[in-house]
Amino acid sequence: MGALTDKIKGKAKEIEGKVTGDRIRTAQGKAQKAKGDAEGAVGRVTDNVRGKVAKAKAKIRRASGR
């Protein structure tokens, strides 16, 4: 699943657990939400690194005259 989907489903499970008094369901929701947060962070870092690599490649190409 995507990061946003995990965050939304996790929050829903967490709320469901709180409403029903189910501590396990609340914990499952928190875990799924944390997974979504982590996936989102990894995605942002990956995008940032790819952007920096592309800039570096362009700079090398300009310097080498290609």
Helices and strands as residue ranges (DSSP letters): H 3-20, H 23-64
